[in-house]
Amino acid sequence: MTDIILEAQQLRKAFGGLVAVNDVGLQVERGSMHSIIGPNGAGKTTLFNLLSGNLRPTSGRLLYNGRDITNLPLHKRAHVGIGRSFQITNVFNNLTVYENVRLAAQALDGASMVVFTRYDRFSSYEAKALEAIETVGLRGLENVPATVLPHGNKRKLELAIILASDPELLLLDEPTAGMATEQVPELMQTISDIRAIGNKTIMLVEHNMSVVMSVSSKITVMNYGAVLAEGTPEEIAANVTVQSAYLGDLYGDFDEMSKGH
């Protein structure tokens, strides 16, 4: 039997007369890299906001490890094991790399958010922070202010902030957005390593189709707020309905990309 970590059942979100997510059903397998793709306005980010607790659905259910978390707020979802990144880098630019990550570890435990305190007071948080920094490849930059980091390293810092809470499920919204092409492979390798080493499950919204096709276990294709198709990269590349709807025109030759998967 397939081990499902997250399941959406007829998930729907309407803003007045606009239905942004239209009765979406999906199952995310534990340990997988599950990508959500679709054109602008397809409902991908709204779906992520429903999964992470930024928004509550108009109707439908969301199950995490078999538990109904449909109405569980954002901050409590972090406690059950869900971590979320955003399209725009979400870090404290005036703090160092270490301070950013340590604060994330403190916040999960509900500890004091005071940055400047006795060094030995938060030894457990320090260990979590340094481990996360090491995992994303930022060791040696602990004392560097986040504001001076290049964009690629800020993305890594955001990953470290998420990892400080040791989530089972990471929701990554456009992790390569704004990055130079040459920086993308390194970041995606880091994300793949996090999944493999930490036994994590990763959901990914991403426009870079070469990235999606190379790292995904499964792909869900959205269009007009609904699920158009779902399958492996090879199955999506060969799906005539998907290609005729929009993928061929927008994203180029999927057959060639799928051969490299």
C-alpha positions in Angstrom: 0.0 0.0 0.0 1.3 3.4 -0.9 2.4 5.6 2.0 0.6 8.9 1.7 1.8 11.9 3.7 -0.6 14.5 2.4 -4.0 14.2 0.7 -6.3 16.9 -0.6 -9.9 15.9 -1.0 -12.0 18.1 -3.3 -10.2 21.1 -2.1 -11.8 24.4 -3.3 -11.1 28.1 -2.8 -13.3 30.8 -4.1 -12.8 34.5 -3.9 -16.3 35.8 -4.5 -17.2 34.6 -8.0 -13.6 33.6 -8.8 -12.8 29.9 -8.2 -9.0 29.8 -7.8 -8.8 26.1 -6.8 -11.5 24.0 -8.2 -12.2 20.7 -6.3 -8.6 19.6 -6.4 -7.8 16.1 -5.3 -4.2 14.8 -5.0 -2.1 12.4 -2.9 1.5 13.0 -2.1 3.6 10.0 -1.5 6.0 10.0 1.5 9.6 10.6 0.4 8.7 11.8 -3.1 9.5 15.0 -5.0 6.0 16.1 -6.2 5.9 19.1 -8.5 2.9 21.3 -9.3 3.0 23.0 -12.7 0.8 25.2 -14.8 0.6 28.6 -16.4 0.2 31.9 -14.5 -3.3 31.9 -13.0 -3.6 28.2 -12.9 -4.1 28.2 -9.1 -0.7 26.7 -8.1 0.2 29.3 -5.4 -3.3 29.4 -4.0 -3.2 25.6 -3.7 0.1 26.0 -1.8 -1.5 28.6 0.5 -4.2 26.1 1.3 -1.7 23.3 2.0 0.5 25.5 4.2 -2.4 27.1 6.1 -2.0 30.7 4.7 -5.6 30.3 3.4 -8.5 28.2 4.5 -10.5 26.4 1.9 -14.1 27.2 0.9 -14.7 23.5 1.0 -12.9 20.2 0.9 -10.5 18.4 3.3 -6.8 18.3 3.8 -5.2 15.3 5.5 -1.6 15.2 6.8 -0.4 11.8 8.0 -4.1 10.8 8.2 -5.0 13.7 10.4 -7.5 16.3 9.3 -5.7 19.7 9.3 -8.2 21.5 7.1 -8.7 24.3 9.6 -5.3 24.1 11.3 -3.7 27.6 11.2 -0.3 28.3 9.6 1.8 28.5 12.8 0.4 25.1 14.0 1.1 23.4 10.7 4.8 24.1 11.3 4.5 22.2 14.6 3.0 19.1 12.9 5.9 19.0 10.4 5.1 21.2 7.4 7.6 23.8 6.3 6.9 26.4 3.6 9.0 28.8 1.4 7.7 31.6 -0.7 8.4 33.1 -4.2 10.0 36.1 -2.6 12.9 35.4 -0.3 11.7 35.6 3.3 14.7 36.4 5.6 15.7 39.0 8.1 18.3 41.0 6.1 19.7 42.8 9.1 20.5 39.6 10.9 23.4 37.1 10.2 22.9 33.7 8.6 23.2 32.1 12.0 20.8 34.4 13.7 18.2 33.9 11.0 18.3 30.1 11.4 18.6 30.1 15.2 15.5 32.3 15.5 13.6 29.8 13.4 14.6 27.0 15.7 13.6 29.1 18.8 10.2 30.0 17.3 9.2 26.4 16.8 9.6 25.7 20.5 7.9 29.0 21.5 11.1 30.2 23.0 12.1 33.9 23.5 12.7 35.7 20.3 15.5 37.8 21.8 18.5 37.7 19.5 21.2 39.0 21.8 21.3 36.9 25.0 23.7 34.7 26.8 25.6 32.5 24.4 25.0 29.3 26.3 21.3 29.8 26.9 20.2 28.3 23.5 22.8 25.6 23.0 20.2 23.2 21.6 19.0 25.8 19.1 22.6 26.5 18.1 23.1 22.8 17.3 20.0 22.8 15.1 20.9 26.0 13.4 24.5 24.9 12.6 23.2 21.5 11.3 20.8 23.2 9.0 23.4 25.7 7.8 25.8 22.8 7.1 23.1 20.9 5.2 22.4 23.7 2.7 26.1 24.5 2.1 26.4 27.8 4.0 29.0 26.7 6.6 31.6 29.4 6.9 29.0 32.1 6.3 27.4 32.0 9.7 28.4 35.5 10.7 27.6 37.1 7.4 24.6 39.5 7.3 21.9 38.1 5.2 21.6 41.4 3.3 25.0 40.9 1.6 24.4 37.3 0.4 23.9 36.8 -3.3 20.4 35.7 -4.3 21.3 32.0 -4.6 22.7 31.9 -1.1 19.6 33.7 0.2 17.6 30.9 -1.2 19.8 28.4 0.6 19.4 30.4 3.8 15.6 30.2 3.4 15.9 26.4 3.1 18.1 26.4 6.3 15.4 28.4 8.1 12.8 25.8 7.1 15.1 22.9 8.0 15.6 24.3 11.5 12.1 23.2 12.4 12.9 19.7 11.0 9.8 19.4 8.9 8.7 16.1 7.3 7.1 18.0 4.3 8.7 21.0 2.6 6.5 23.2 0.3 8.8 25.1 -2.0 7.2 27.9 -4.0 9.3 28.8 -7.0 12.7 28.1 -5.3 14.7 29.1 -8.5 12.8 32.4 -9.1 15.2 35.3 -9.8 18.2 33.1 -9.9 20.9 33.2 -12.5 20.8 30.1 -14.8 24.2 28.9 -13.6 23.1 28.9 -9.9 20.0 26.7 -10.5 21.7 23.3 -10.6 23.5 23.8 -7.3 20.4 24.8 -5.5 18.4 21.9 -6.9 21.2 19.5 -6.0 20.9 20.9 -2.4 17.2 20.3 -2.4 17.6 16.8 -3.8 20.2 16.1 -1.1 17.9 17.3 1.6 15.2 14.9 0.4 17.6 12.0 0.2 19.6 12.5 3.4 16.8 13.7 5.6 14.1 11.4 4.3 12.0 14.4 3.5 9.0 14.8 1.2 9.1 17.8 -1.0 6.4 19.6 -3.0 7.6 22.0 -5.6 5.9 24.8 -7.6 8.3 25.6 -10.4 8.2 27.3 -13.9 11.6 25.9 -14.9 10.6 22.8 -16.8 14.1 21.4 -17.2 14.2 21.4 -13.3 10.8 19.9 -13.0 11.5 17.1 -15.5 14.9 16.2 -13.9 13.9 16.1 -10.2 10.3 15.1 -10.0 8.9 11.7 -8.9 5.4 12.9 -9.9 4.0 15.9 -11.6 0.5 17.4 -11.1 -0.6 19.7 -13.9 -3.1 22.5 -13.1 -5.2 24.6 -15.4 -7.9 27.0 -14.5 -7.7 26.0 -10.9 -8.3 22.3 -11.6 -6.1 19.2 -12.0 -5.6 18.6 -15.8 -3.3 15.6 -15.5 -0.9 13.8 -13.2 1.9 11.3 -13.6 5.6 10.8 -13.9 7.7 13.2 -16.0 7.7 10.8 -18.9 3.9 10.4 -18.7 3.3 14.1 -18.6 5.7 14.7 -21.5 3.7 12.1 -23.6 0.3 13.3 -22.5 -1.5 14.7 -25.6 -4.1 16.5 -23.6 -1.5 18.4 -21.6 0.5 19.3 -24.7 -2.5 20.4 -26.7 -3.8 22.5 -23.8 -0.7 24.6 -23.3 2.5 22.9 -22.4 3.9 22.5 -25.9 3.5 26.2 -26.6 4.7 27.5 -23.3 7.5 25.2 -22.3 9.0 23.8 -25.5 9.9 20.3 -26.3 8.9 18.1 -23.4 9.9 14.9 -25.2 13.6 16.1 -25.3 13.5 17.1 -21.6 11.9 13.8 -20.5 14.7 11.9 -22.2 17.2 13.5 -19.8 15.2 12.5 -16.8 
